[in-house]
Amino acid sequence: MYNLVSLKNKTYNKMAIENSAQEAKGFYKLSWMQRIGYGSGDLAQNLIFQTVACYLMLYLTTVLKINPAFVSGLILSVRLIDCFWSPVVGRYIDNRNPKLGKYRTYLLYGGIPLTVAACLLMLPQAATWDVTAKIVYATVSYTVLSMIYSVVNIPYGSIMASMTRDNDEVLKLTSTRMVCANIGQIVVQAGFPIGLAMCVHTAIDWNQATFMAIGTIPAFVILPSLPVLKNLLGKKGLYYTLLAIGLVGFVVLFTIGKFFDVEGCNTVVQIAKVMTGVGLLVGSLMWALVPEVITEAEYRTGNRPAATVNALAGVAFKAGFSIAGWITPLVMGMIGFKFDEEASALPIEPSAWFTVTCVFALVGFVLLLLCFAGCRENITTTPEKPVSFGEMWQEFKANKCLQLVLSIFVVVFLASFISAPVNAYYTKLANYSEIAQNAILWFTCIIPACLLILVGFLIYKYPLTDEKLDEMNREIEQRVKN
């Protein structure tokens, strides 16, 4: 018995020594509390981001009744500003090391103004103002919110690359983060129309609420299973499988919308929407490639520009979002869909929109505090000299992997967001004119399906394998040791 206990103790001590050696090289093992703590930050941000992505266009065109062409230009202009602003934020963060944490600090100090800006985005008084005042208000409130959001989102994304170098841990961390993000997505997409109905005391349209959110359901099954699925299908095989399922879902939605009664085929419609969610889930998985790109940059240059790369990823992500926000109201209007004349898909009581938005913003702030408390930064570096914008451009030009990942970000998030505001109309397709129905089908089915095909081609071109990354990490740590 003594020998058995002694053997167990020796084995345990050996494992502890091996784990300590691995952690000394940056291959940290993370607890579930750390993973969930980090993921709560994505949940927090999605309560605000999904509100903007899915409902801001509808608020501006149906509640404030601002011209769709102006709304299209506003969304594009703000996102163009953000494309210049995000690298400024990334450069600022990479070149500093605050006492509360190189990246964590901004969850706290950026979270407070972000919450205030979100609450001011949909003031009920704005509906009574004249057109000029509405336009000024929409421009200022949306621009300020977008800029503050970058101050929180960029350092938040950088935290993941600072927690561990272990690819398996990064995958688990990404899975947890994306589950939390999708919880935020489903809460907003289903909860916003439910909250509006409750505020104005009308019957809840459960078919609409379900359709808006059910595409998020696959995340709760697939993301926790990523390590198993990745081992079974391979990294690229996993992406191709998800994209193929999503493509079939879009085809089914188009077929039903074009040739059948949507309400009469509700069960099939909801199943098809789930399938489209499987395809669009690739957008969530793209964040797992960001630490890989950061590692590749460190391998080449000796610096680990986490915030810079995350800033560029944020630019690409927002580029997809901005193109979608620009195209949707503009082209739908050109096709003949009149937002101010067609039946509104949601209640238009201004106070209801303000109330629901404030609830999401305040809950989000509490979750940001949880993220701040739960994260540990284990791998951070501050460059010996400030990173210049020229060097950021040089990094973009030199890093082919980064170029591919950014291209994937643009296309996959364009596919995700181009249909987001229009989904509210799909379940009531029969209520609209033939021209309006065609516009809805183009933006909920045809365009996203074509974009998924392009995503598959870009993934085919991505060169980094897990074996190559492990080799890079070992060489990086050997350099540090020497």
C-alpha positions as a Python dict, from the first residue, in 0.01 Angstrom:
ca = {
    (1, 'M'): (0, 0, 0),
    (2, 'Y'): (285, 236, 92),
    (3, 'N'): (458, 171, -242),
    (4, 'L'): (133, 238, -428),
    (5, 'V'): (81, 572, -249),
    (6, 'S'): (443, 664, -306),
    (7, 'L'): (411, 585, -677),
    (8, 'K'): (98, 799, -705),
    (9, 'N'): (273, 1089, -531),
    (10, 'K'): (574, 1063, -762),
    (11, 'T'): (347, 1054, -1066),
    (12, 'Y'): (153, 1357, -941),
    (13, 'N'): (474, 1549, -870),
    (14, 'K'): (611, 1463, -1213),
    (15, 'M'): (292, 1588, -1380),
    (16, 'A'): (303, 1907, -1173),
    (17, 'I'): (664, 1970, -1276),
    (18, 'E'): (580, 1908, -1642),
    (19, 'N'): (281, 2145, -1622),
    (20, 'S'): (494, 2412, -1457),
    (21, 'A'): (757, 2375, -1728),
    (22, 'Q'): (492, 2409, -1997),
    (23, 'E'): (343, 2718, -1832),
    (24, 'A'): (687, 2870, -1804),
    (25, 'K'): (695, 2850, -2185),
    (26, 'G'): (356, 3019, -2216),
    (27, 'F'): (146, 2703, -2263),
    (28, 'Y'): (-93, 2783, -1978),
    (29, 'K'): (-384, 2558, -1887),
    (30, 'L'): (-699, 2756, -1812),
    (31, 'S'): (-976, 2679, -1567),
    (32, 'W'): (-1342, 2686, -1664),
    (33, 'M'): (-1389, 2991, -1444),
    (34, 'Q'): (-1126, 3174, -1648),
    (35, 'R'): (-1285, 3066, -1976),
    (36, 'I'): (-1636, 3167, -1866),
    (37, 'G'): (-1505, 3489, -1713),
    (38, 'Y'): (-1345, 3581, -2044),
    (39, 'G'): (-1652, 3473, -2242),
    (40, 'S'): (-1879, 3697, -2036),
    (41, 'G'): (-1710, 3993, -2207),
    (42, 'D'): (-1833, 3875, -2547),
    (43, 'L'): (-2182, 3826, -2407),
    (44, 'A'): (-2173, 4182, -2273),
    (45, 'Q'): (-2059, 4337, -2599),
    (46, 'N'): (-2308, 4140, -2807),
    (47, 'L'): (-2598, 4279, -2607),
    (48, 'I'): (-2503, 4616, -2756),
    (49, 'F'): (-2356, 4512, -3089),
    (50, 'Q'): (-2649, 4289, -3190),
    (51, 'T'): (-2891, 4567, -3101),
    (52, 'V'): (-2713, 4792, -3350),
    (53, 'A'): (-2663, 4522, -3614),
    (54, 'C'): (-3020, 4390, -3614),
    (55, 'Y'): (-3239, 4680, -3509),
    (56, 'L'): (-3074, 5022, -3554),
    (57, 'M'): (-3162, 5039, -3924),
    (58, 'L'): (-3526, 4953, -3844),
    (59, 'Y'): (-3531, 5211, -3562),
    (60, 'L'): (-3400, 5490, -3785),
    (61, 'T'): (-3627, 5411, -4081),
    (62, 'T'): (-3952, 5309, -3908),
    (63, 'V'): (-3948, 5489, -3571),
    (64, 'L'): (-3759, 5809, -3656),
    (65, 'K'): (-3867, 5778, -4022),
    (66, 'I'): (-3533, 5894, -4159),
    (67, 'N'): (-3478, 5843, -4531),
    (68, 'P'): (-3326, 5495, -4598),
    (69, 'A'): (-3068, 5644, -4836),
    (70, 'F'): (-2938, 5867, -4556),
    (71, 'V'): (-2939, 5576, -4311),
    (72, 'S'): (-2735, 5376, -4562),
    (73, 'G'): (-2482, 5658, -4595),
    (74, 'L'): (-2468, 5711, -4219),
    (75, 'I'): (-2386, 5348, -4146),
    (76, 'L'): (-2117, 5343, -4413),
    (77, 'S'): (-1966, 5674, -4299),
    (78, 'V'): (-1946, 5571, -3934),
    (79, 'R'): (-1783, 5242, -4027),
    (80, 'L'): (-1531, 5417, -4251),
    (81, 'I'): (-1441, 5641, -3958),
    (82, 'D'): (-1403, 5330, -3745),
    (83, 'C'): (-1171, 5173, -4002),
    (84, 'F'): (-926, 5457, -3929),
    (85, 'W'): (-1009, 5477, -3559),
    (86, 'S'): (-954, 5108, -3478),
    (87, 'P'): (-584, 5105, -3577),
    (88, 'V'): (-535, 5418, -3364),
    (89, 'V'): (-684, 5234, -3066),
    (90, 'G'): (-480, 4920, -3136),
    (91, 'R'): (-156, 5118, -3164),
    (92, 'Y'): (-230, 5307, -2843),
    (93, 'I'): (-297, 4986, -2649),
    (94, 'D'): (2, 4795, -2786),
    (95, 'N'): (238, 5074, -2679),
    (96, 'R'): (115, 5099, -2318),
    (97, 'N'): (100, 4881, -2008),
    (98, 'P'): (-154, 5015, -1750),
    (99, 'K'): (-138, 4897, -1388),
    (100, 'L'): (-475, 4719, -1400),
    (101, 'G'): (-366, 4510, -1697),
    (102, 'K'): (-245, 4581, -2048),
    (103, 'Y'): (-586, 4491, -2192),
    (104, 'R'): (-821, 4434, -1896),
    (105, 'T'): (-804, 4801, -1797),
    (106, 'Y'): (-1017, 4908, -2092),
    (107, 'L'): (-1303, 4674, -2000),
    (108, 'L'): (-1355, 4886, -1691),
    (109, 'Y'): (-1269, 5236, -1809),
    (110, 'G'): (-1427, 5189, -2151),
    (111, 'G'): (-1730, 4999, -2022),
    (112, 'I'): (-1876, 5296, -1837),
    (113, 'P'): (-1897, 5540, -2133),
    (114, 'L'): (-2001, 5250, -2361),
    (115, 'T'): (-2304, 5183, -2141),
    (116, 'V'): (-2399, 5551, -2133),
    (117, 'A'): (-2364, 5585, -2512),
    (118, 'A'): (-2577, 5275, -2570),
    (119, 'C'): (-2855, 5414, -2349),
    (120, 'L'): (-2848, 5743, -2543),
    (121, 'L'): (-2872, 5572, -2883),
    (122, 'M'): (-3254, 5555, -2892),
    (123, 'L'): (-3387, 5849, -2691),
    (124, 'P'): (-3771, 5858, -2709),
    (125, 'Q'): (-3773, 6239, -2738),
    (126, 'A'): (-3591, 6215, -3073),
    (127, 'A'): (-3910, 6093, -3246),
    (128, 'T'): (-4071, 6436, -3189),
    (129, 'W'): (-3786, 6639, -3338),
    (130, 'D'): (-3771, 6780, -3690),
    (131, 'V'): (-3586, 6596, -3967),
    (132, 'T'): (-3264, 6796, -3933),
    (133, 'A'): (-3243, 6740, -3557),
    (134, 'K'): (-3309, 6369, -3605),
    (135, 'I'): (-3029, 6342, -3860),
    (136, 'V'): (-2781, 6525, -3635),
    (137, 'Y'): (-2882, 6315, -3335),
    (138, 'A'): (-2855, 5985, -3525),
    (139, 'T'): (-2514, 6081, -3666),
    (140, 'V'): (-2361, 6192, -3335),
    (141, 'S'): (-2505, 5917, -3115),
    (142, 'Y'): (-2412, 5635, -3352),
    (143, 'T'): (-2061, 5769, -3421),
    (144, 'V'): (-1981, 5812, -3051),
    (145, 'L'): (-2113, 5465, -2965),
    (146, 'S'): (-1910, 5305, -3244),
    (147, 'M'): (-1585, 5473, -3138),
    (148, 'I'): (-1626, 5381, -2772),
    (149, 'Y'): (-1716, 5025, -2867),
    (150, 'S'): (-1373, 4989, -3035),
    (151, 'V'): (-1202, 5103, -2715),
    (152, 'V'): (-1357, 4802, -2538),
    (153, 'N'): (-1368, 4546, -2818),
    (154, 'I'): (-1007, 4567, -2940),
    (155, 'P'): (-836, 4510, -2603),
    (156, 'Y'): (-1095, 4246, -2519),
    (157, 'G'): (-999, 4047, -2828),
    (158, 'S'): (-631, 4088, -2739),
    (159, 'I'): (-681, 3926, -2399),
    (160, 'M'): (-729, 3583, -2561),
    (161, 'A'): (-382, 3587, -2716),
    (162, 'S'): (-234, 3691, -2380),
    (163, 'M'): (-383, 3404, -2178),
    (164, 'T'): (-203, 3106, -2337),
    (165, 'R'): (-6, 2978, -2637),
    (166, 'D'): (-160, 2631, -2616),
    (167, 'N'): (-363, 2572, -2937),
    (168, 'D'): (-603, 2333, -2762),
    (169, 'E'): (-662, 2585, -2485),
    (170, 'V'): (-711, 2862, -2743),
    (171, 'L'): (-974, 2645, -2914),
    (172, 'K'): (-1154, 2581, -2584),
    (173, 'L'): (-1133, 2950, -2498),
    (174, 'T'): (-1270, 3042, -2840),
    (175, 'S'): (-1551, 2789, -2803),
    (176, 'T'): (-1649, 2929, -2464),
    (177, 'R'): (-1624, 3285, -2590),
    (178, 'M'): (-1840, 3214, -2893),
    (179, 'V'): (-2103, 3029, -2687),
    (180, 'C'): (-2130, 3338, -2468),
    (181, 'A'): (-2140, 3563, -2776),
    (182, 'N'): (-2420, 3356, -2921),
    (183, 'I'): (-2611, 3372, -2595),
    (184, 'G'): (-2595, 3750, -2633),
    (185, 'Q'): (-2704, 3719, -2994),
    (186, 'I'): (-3005, 3500, -2917),
    (187, 'V'): (-3107, 3720, -2623),
    (188, 'V'): (-3109, 4032, -2842),
    (189, 'Q'): (-3249, 3885, -3161),
    (190, 'A'): (-3540, 3712, -2985),
    (191, 'G'): (-3558, 3936, -2679),
    (192, 'F'): (-3579, 4269, -2860),
    (193, 'P'): (-3911, 4202, -3041),
    (194, 'I'): (-4045, 4026, -2729),
    (195, 'G'): (-3940, 4322, -2513),
    (196, 'L'): (-4102, 4571, -2752),
    (197, 'A'): (-4427, 4374, -2751),
    (198, 'M'): (-4427, 4363, -2369),
    (199, 'C'): (-4359, 4736, -2344),
    (200, 'V'): (-4653, 4826, -2572),
    (201, 'H'): (-4877, 4551, -2429),
    (202, 'T'): (-4939, 4369, -2758),
    (203, 'A'): (-4937, 3999, -2840),
    (204, 'I'): (-4589, 3851, -2892),
    (205, 'D'): (-4524, 3717, -3242),
    (206, 'W'): (-4345, 3397, -3139),
    (207, 'N'): (-4285, 3282, -3498),
    (208, 'Q'): (-4100, 3604, -3573),
    (209, 'A'): (-3902, 3601, -3248),
    (210, 'T'): (-3805, 3238, -3301),
    (211, 'F'): (-3700, 3296, -3662),
    (212, 'M'): (-3485, 3593, -3563),
    (213, 'A'): (-3293, 3391, -3305),
    (214, 'I'): (-3311, 3021, -3392),
    (215, 'G'): (-3014, 3044, -3626),
    (216, 'T'): (-2802, 3091, -3315),
    (217, 'I'): (-2902, 2753, -3167),
    (218, 'P'): (-2632, 2550, -3351),
    (219, 'A'): (-2365, 2743, -3164),
    (220, 'F'): (-2468, 2580, -2837),
    (221, 'V'): (-2422, 2233, -2987),
    (222, 'I'): (-2129, 2281, -3222),
    (223, 'L'): (-1903, 2518, -3029),
    (224, 'P'): (-1868, 2300, -2716),
    (225, 'S'): (-1792, 2008, -2950),
    (226, 'L'): (-1523, 2190, -3150),
    (227, 'P'): (-1224, 1990, -3019),
    (228, 'V'): (-1398, 1661, -3110),
    (229, 'L'): (-1524, 1788, -3446),
    (230, 'K'): (-1185, 1933, -3532),
    (231, 'N'): (-1013, 1600, -3459),
    (232, 'L'): (-1274, 1418, -3665),
    (233, 'L'): (-1297, 1648, -3968),
    (234, 'G'): (-978, 1853, -3951),
    (235, 'K'): (-974, 2233, -3928),
    (236, 'K'): (-1064, 2303, -4291),
    (237, 'G'): (-1294, 2001, -4315),
    (238, 'L'): (-1494, 2141, -4026),
    (239, 'Y'): (-1531, 2476, -4199),
    (240, 'Y'): (-1637, 2318, -4529),
    (241, 'T'): (-1898, 2100, -4358),
    (242, 'L'): (-2056, 2394, -4177),
    (243, 'L'): (-2062, 2607, -4492),
    (244, 'A'): (-2229, 2331, -4695),
    (245, 'I'): (-2507, 2288, -4437),
    (246, 'G'): (-2565, 2664, -4431),
    (247, 'L'): (-2583, 2681, -4810),
    (248, 'V'): (-2856, 2415, -4817),
    (249, 'G'): (-3051, 2609, -4554),
    (250, 'F'): (-3050, 2927, -4763),
    (251, 'V'): (-3170, 2734, -5068),
    (252, 'V'): (-3462, 2590, -4867),
    (253, 'L'): (-3561, 2934, -4733),
    (254, 'F'): (-3559, 3081, -5082),
    (255, 'T'): (-3763, 2793, -5226),
    (256, 'I'): (-4031, 2823, -4956),
    (257, 'G'): (-4045, 3201, -4980),
    (258, 'K'): (-4071, 3197, -5359),
    (259, 'F'): (-4311, 2909, -5419),
    (260, 'F'): (-4493, 2829, -5090),
    (261, 'D'): (-4671, 2995, -4798),
    (262, 'V'): (-4410, 3081, -4533),
    (263, 'E'): (-4653, 3069, -4240),
    (264, 'G'): (-4792, 2735, -4355),
    (265, 'C'): (-4441, 2585, -4369),
    (266, 'N'): (-4326, 2725, -4035),
    (267, 'T'): (-4159, 2404, -3910),
    (268, 'V'): (-3953, 2362, -4227),
    (269, 'V'): (-3871, 2734, -4224),
    (270, 'Q'): (-3735, 2718, -3870),
    (271, 'I'): (-3529, 2406, -3950),
    (272, 'A'): (-3382, 2579, -4256),
    (273, 'K'): (-3300, 2884, -4045),
    (274, 'V'): (-3111, 2659, -3805),
    (275, 'M'): (-2914, 2523, -4101),
    (276, 'T'): (-2821, 2875, -4215),
    (277, 'G'): (-2701, 2941, -3862),
    (278, 'V'): (-2468, 2642, -3893),
    (279, 'G'): (-2309, 2798, -4202),
    (280, 'L'): (-2279, 3146, -4054),
    (281, 'L'): (-2120, 2997, -3742),
    (282, 'V'): (-1796, 2995, -3940),
    (283, 'G'): (-1782, 3367, -3862),
    (284, 'S'): (-1750, 3287, -3493),
    (285, 'L'): (-1478, 3030, -3559),
    (286, 'M'): (-1269, 3287, -3747),
    (287, 'W'): (-1170, 3445, -3415),
    (288, 'A'): (-973, 3127, -3340),
    (289, 'L'): (-748, 3214, -3633),
    (290, 'V'): (-652, 3554, -3488),
    (291, 'P'): (-412, 3412, -3223),
    (292, 'E'): (-260, 3197, -3500),
    (293, 'V'): (-189, 3509, -3706),
    (294, 'I'): (-41, 3681, -3399),
    (295, 'T'): (189, 3382, -3345),
    (296, 'E'): (298, 3394, -3710),
    (297, 'A'): (380, 3763, -3673),
    (298, 'E'): (581, 3698, -3355),
    (299, 'Y'): (766, 3416, -3532),
    (300, 'R'): (875, 3652, -3810),
    (301, 'T'): (939, 3974, -3617),
    (302, 'G'): (1001, 3886, -3252),
    (303, 'N'): (714, 4110, -3138),
    (304, 'R'): (368, 3986, -3041),
    (305, 'P'): (138, 4264, -3176),
    (306, 'A'): (-185, 4130, -3026),
    (307, 'A'): (-379, 4455, -3010),
    (308, 'T'): (-258, 4566, -3354),
    (309, 'V'): (-369, 4243, -3519),
    (310, 'N'): (-699, 4248, -3329),
    (311, 'A'): (-750, 4607, -3440),
    (312, 'L'): (-701, 4504, -3803),
    (313, 'A'): (-933, 4207, -3751),
    (314, 'G'): (-1183, 4449, -3601),
    (315, 'V'): (-1152, 4672, -3907),
    (316, 'A'): (-1226, 4376, -4134),
    (317, 'F'): (-1514, 4261, -3915),
    (318, 'K'): (-1660, 4611, -3915),
    (319, 'A'): (-1598, 4645, -4288),
    (320, 'G'): (-1826, 4346, -4347),
    (321, 'F'): (-2078, 4492, -4106),
    (322, 'S'): (-2059, 4839, -4265),
    (323, 'I'): (-2096, 4712, -4620),
    (324, 'A'): (-2401, 4514, -4511),
    (325, 'G'): (-2547, 4816, -4333),
    (326, 'W'): (-2482, 5035, -4635),
    (327, 'I'): (-2615, 4795, -4900),
    (328, 'T'): (-2928, 4670, -4724),
    (329, 'P'): (-3137, 4989, -4689),
    (330, 'L'): (-2996, 5145, -5007),
    (331, 'V'): (-3052, 4852, -5244),
    (332, 'M'): (-3383, 4749, -5087),
    (333, 'G'): (-3500, 5104, -5144),
    (334, 'M'): (-3377, 5095, -5503),
    (335, 'I'): (-3559, 4766, -5561),
    (336, 'G'): (-3878, 4929, -5440),
    (337, 'F'): (-3912, 4839, -5070),
    (338, 'K'): (-4052, 5148, -4895),
    (339, 'F'): (-3976, 5122, -4522),
    (340, 'D'): (-4206, 5410, -4430),
    (341, 'E'): (-4501, 5277, -4632),
    (342, 'E'): (-4485, 4899, -4594),
    (343, 'A'): (-4629, 4747, -4277),
    (344, 'S'): (-4379, 4774, -3991),
    (345, 'A'): (-4236, 4440, -3879),
    (346, 'L'): (-4207, 4564, -3516),
    (347, 'P'): (-4392, 4809, -3284),
    (348, 'I'): (-4279, 5169, -3339),
    (349, 'E'): (-4341, 5318, -2992),
    (350, 'P'): (-4018, 5519, -2919),
    (351, 'S'): (-4024, 5467, -2541),
    (352, 'A'): (-4035, 5090, -2589),
    (353, 'W'): (-3719, 5095, -2801),
    (354, 'F'): (-3541, 5311, -2543),
    (355, 'T'): (-3641, 5085, -2253),
    (356, 'V'): (-3527, 4760, -2417),
    (357, 'T'): (-3196, 4913, -2528),
    (358, 'C'): (-3120, 5044, -2177),
    (359, 'V'): (-3190, 4705, -2018),
    (360, 'F'): (-2944, 4533, -2251),
    (361, 'A'): (-2678, 4804, -2198),
    (362, 'L'): (-2693, 4788, -1817),
    (363, 'V'): (-2679, 4409, -1806),
    (364, 'G'): (-2384, 4429, -2044),
    (365, 'F'): (-2191, 4656, -1807),
    (366, 'V'): (-2231, 4410, -1518),
    (367, 'L'): (-2096, 4133, -1743),
    (368, 'L'): (-1795, 4347, -1842),
    (369, 'L'): (-1710, 4378, -1473),
    (370, 'L'): (-1728, 3999, -1444),
    (371, 'C'): (-1492, 3965, -1740),
    (372, 'F'): (-1250, 4215, -1587),
    (373, 'A'): (-1241, 4013, -1264),
    (374, 'G'): (-1212, 3672, -1431),
    (375, 'C'): (-930, 3722, -1686),
    (376, 'R'): (-560, 3661, -1637),
    (377, 'E'): (-299, 3809, -1869),
    (378, 'N'): (-9, 3564, -1881),
    (379, 'I'): (166, 3664, -2205),
    (380, 'T'): (199, 4034, -2279),
    (381, 'T'): (478, 4233, -2438),
    (382, 'T'): (524, 4605, -2492),
    (383, 'P'): (742, 4702, -2791),
    (384, 'E'): (1075, 4869, -2711),
    (385, 'K'): (971, 5152, -2941),
    (386, 'P'): (615, 5263, -3030),
    (387, 'V'): (450, 5080, -3316),
    (388, 'S'): (401, 5325, -3605),
    (389, 'F'): (116, 5321, -3855),
    (390, 'G'): (373, 5254, -4125),
    (391, 'E'): (484, 4942, -3939),
    (392, 'M'): (122, 4832, -3904),
    (393, 'W'): (84, 4866, -4281),
    (394, 'Q'): (410, 4677, -4333),
    (395, 'E'): (283, 4398, -4108),
    (396, 'F'): (-35, 4377, -4312),
    (397, 'K'): (161, 4358, -4637),
    (398, 'A'): (411, 4102, -4503),
    (399, 'N'): (161, 3873, -4329),
    (400, 'K'): (-19, 3674, -4601),
    (401, 'C'): (-207, 3478, -4336),
    (402, 'L'): (-338, 3803, -4191),
    (403, 'Q'): (-454, 3918, -4534),
    (404, 'L'): (-650, 3597, -4586),
    (405, 'V'): (-805, 3603, -4239),
    (406, 'L'): (-911, 3966, -4283),
    (407, 'S'): (-1067, 3882, -4621),
    (408, 'I'): (-1260, 3595, -4461),
    (409, 'F'): (-1377, 3828, -4185),
    (410, 'V'): (-1513, 4080, -4435),
    (411, 'V'): (-1704, 3824, -4641),
    (412, 'V'): (-1841, 3603, -4364),
    (413, 'F'): (-1967, 3895, -4155),
    (414, 'L'): (-2111, 4059, -4463),
    (415, 'A'): (-2307, 3736, -4511),
    (416, 'S'): (-2416, 3741, -4146),
    (417, 'F'): (-2528, 4102, -4122),
    (418, 'I'): (-2669, 4169, -4466),
    (419, 'S'): (-2981, 3972, -4372),
    (420, 'A'): (-3002, 4057, -4001),
    (421, 'P'): (-3245, 4355, -4018),
    (422, 'V'): (-3451, 4196, -4297),
    (423, 'N'): (-3515, 3871, -4109),
    (424, 'A'): (-3793, 4044, -3916),
    (425, 'Y'): (-3990, 4068, -4242),
    (426, 'Y'): (-3945, 3711, -4370),
    (427, 'T'): (-4206, 3539, -4151),
    (428, 'K'): (-4466, 3794, -4269),
    (429, 'L'): (-4368, 3770, -4634),
    (430, 'A'): (-4727, 3742, -4760),
    (431, 'N'): (-4809, 4085, -4612),
    (432, 'Y'): (-4586, 4269, -4858),
    (433, 'S'): (-4600, 4362, -5225),
    (434, 'E'): (-4434, 4141, -5484),
    (435, 'I'): (-4148, 4387, -5524),
    (436, 'A'): (-4095, 4395, -5149),
    (437, 'Q'): (-4104, 4014, -5130),
    (438, 'N'): (-3831, 3986, -5393),
    (439, 'A'): (-3615, 4236, -5203),
    (440, 'I'): (-3662, 4039, -4880),
    (441, 'L'): (-3568, 3710, -5049),
    (442, 'W'): (-3256, 3856, -5207),
    (443, 'F'): (-3126, 3978, -4873),
    (444, 'T'): (-3233, 3684, -4656),
    (445, 'C'): (-3135, 3403, -4897),
    (446, 'I'): (-2959, 3468, -5228),
    (447, 'I'): (-2682, 3713, -5133),
    (448, 'P'): (-2579, 3531, -4809),
    (449, 'A'): (-2563, 3198, -4996),
    (450, 'C'): (-2331, 3340, -5261),
    (451, 'L'): (-2107, 3490, -4993),
    (452, 'L'): (-2074, 3154, -4813),
    (453, 'I'): (-1937, 3002, -5133),
    (454, 'L'): (-1672, 3277, -5144),
    (455, 'V'): (-1583, 3211, -4778),
    (456, 'G'): (-1517, 2846, -4862),
    (457, 'F'): (-1273, 2948, -5137),
    (458, 'L'): (-1082, 3182, -4903),
    (459, 'I'): (-1054, 2914, -4633),
    (460, 'Y'): (-910, 2680, -4895),
    (461, 'K'): (-626, 2930, -4942),
    (462, 'Y'): (-539, 2958, -4567),
    (463, 'P'): (-195, 2795, -4512),
    (464, 'L'): (-140, 2759, -4133),
    (465, 'T'): (-180, 2406, -3998),
    (466, 'D'): (-176, 2307, -3630),
    (467, 'E'): (157, 2127, -3684),
    (468, 'K'): (314, 2440, -3832),
    (469, 'L'): (185, 2651, -3541),
    (470, 'D'): (328, 2411, -3282),
    (471, 'E'): (663, 2429, -3459),
    (472, 'M'): (651, 2811, -3457),
    (473, 'N'): (563, 2826, -3086),
    (474, 'R'): (849, 2591, -2992),
    (475, 'E'): (1099, 2799, -3188),
    (476, 'I'): (969, 3123, -3034),
    (477, 'E'): (1012, 2984, -2683),
    (478, 'Q'): (1360, 2855, -2769),
    (479, 'R'): (1458, 3205, -2878),
    (480, 'V'): (1333, 3348, -2548),
    (481, 'K'): (1521, 3083, -2353),
    (482, 'N'): (1844, 3160, -2537),
}
